[in-house]
Amino acid sequence: MKIVILGAGQVGSSVAENLVSEANDITVVDIDAARLRNLQDRLDLRTVLGSAAHPSVLVEAGIEDCDMMIAVTQSDETNLVACKLAQVLFNVPTRIVRLRATDYLSNERVLSPDCFDVDLAICPEQILTDYIVKLIEFPEALQVLEFAHGKVSLVAVRAFQGGPLVGHPLKDLRKHIPSVDTRIAAIFRGDSPILPEGDTVVQAGDEVFCLAATQDIRQVMHELRRMDQAVKRVMIGGGGNIGLRLARAIERDYAIKIIEYDKRRCEVLSTRLDRALVLQGDLTDEGLLEAENVSDMDLFVAVTNDDENNIMSCLLAKRMGARRVVALINRRSYVDLLQAGQIDIAISPAQATIGTLLAHVRRGHITRVHSLRRGVAEALEAVVHGDRDSCRCVGRRIEEIDLPKGAAIAAIVRGDKVIMAHHDTVVLAEDHLIVFVTDKKLLPKVEKLFEVSAGFV
């Protein structure tokens, strides 16, 4: 697929890195020459220096015969203009834009064919907010993801010494919770993936991915670790777009304190929040954290634009007694370094948001994509169409499907019914398959399994 990406920032770079590795023809446009040089040094792609809103620059980037344009510059206006140009002048089939302003996102007419004609609008700040809200609802989890409109949940937890299943083979899970149908989709021991089998023994420290119907997921988690007390008090470091969205999303259910350095921004926050307490100050100020009883916080989450401030404030809050700390970190090298240390969860914004984009790039009818383990693995939801002759999955038992080693069909959603996949489970047309892939290099082979032959009508 030929794809033009407008913007070489955090999101654009992450999108480019993911798509280049899947043998797509990628061109990246940006006004920053240094960013483009950095991308070209690391990845096999083309770059074009110039404004994404200029038709001549888009032509140089190959917009005239591209299959998809992804506009993720820092400017909403540039992204929207580029989208309109791509539709009117160059007839680009698929146009995806990043938008931050709620004025654009909340007005359907702005994105309609009569206006800017956007196929998909993504808001990374809102995606991150939803991601963090899920972590607050499941304080024991490292990652919480949903499929099939919330019917199925995939939760990553770190197995805890003393957990009922720790030290026992996975086949014992059925004995522990006979009333719950669940599936351990994958286990990561250190950096090594383990495809789970009945005799696989869970060890303390393993990162375990559990899949179950959403209403059963807490019971499954309980088998791997002790359940934490529910979150009641949250301190948010940073009152930017993400901090504000997060505070607004949870202030009615939790006691919220939000720390922001800029006085004018504090005034804005105080007018837009109903119950949260807004504090002006430096979130790395030990005296301020002590005065505001950070030791009583169930969760401290740092979401400023400064990685170092987020890291240091979380380390400080943890040392002072905060039960759980979450840091937003843009540099992927920092994320890998800090995850599972003193910082409980390090979130990479690019990796948290990439799945929404990838679902529109994948071949076959892929409706949902989640990036796992900081981009190393993926979980995807695919809808199968056709019949036994036109599709490699339909009408076949799981054991008959030619899945590459490292990929597994973990569950099937059939209407309102959630079915955990076993070797003899038969796949039917229109089933939603939840597939876990431990190595992204396997994705092209996996995607071909869900494609329908050209002759099927």
Secondary structure as UniProt FT lines:
FT   STRAND          2..6
FT   HELIX           10..20
FT   TURN            21..23
FT   STRAND          25..30
FT   HELIX           33..42
FT   STRAND          46..49
FT   TURN            52..53
FT   HELIX           55..60
FT   TURN            61..62
FT   HELIX           63..65
FT   STRAND          68..71
FT   HELIX           76..88
FT   TURN            89..90
FT   STRAND          94..98
FT   HELIX           102..105
FT   HELIX           108..111
FT   TURN            113..116
FT   STRAND          120..122
FT   HELIX           124..137
FT   TURN            139..140
FT   STRAND          143..147
FT   HELIX           148..150
FT   STRAND          152..158
FT   TURN            161..162
FT   TURN            164..167
FT   HELIX           170..172
FT   HELIX           173..176
FT   TURN            178..179
FT   STRAND          182..189
FT   TURN            190..191
FT   STRAND          192..194
FT   TURN            198..199
FT   TURN            204..205
FT   STRAND          207..213
FT   HELIX           214..216
FT   HELIX           217..222
FT   TURN            223..224
FT   STRAND          233..237
FT   HELIX           241..250
FT   TURN            251..253
FT   STRAND          255..260
FT   HELIX           263..272
FT   STRAND          277..280
FT   TURN            283..284
FT   HELIX           286..291
FT   TURN            292..293
FT   HELIX           294..296
FT   STRAND          299..302
FT   HELIX           307..319
FT   TURN            320..321
FT   STRAND          325..328
FT   HELIX           332..338
FT   TURN            340..342
FT   STRAND          345..347
FT   HELIX           349..358
FT   TURN            359..361
FT   STRAND          366..372
FT   HELIX           373..375
FT   STRAND          377..383
FT   TURN            388..390
FT   TURN            394..395
FT   HELIX           398..400
FT   TURN            405..406
FT   STRAND          407..414
FT   TURN            415..416
FT   STRAND          417..420
FT   TURN            423..424
FT   TURN            429..430
FT   STRAND          432..437
FT   HELIX           440..442
FT   HELIX           443..449
FT   TURN            454..455
//
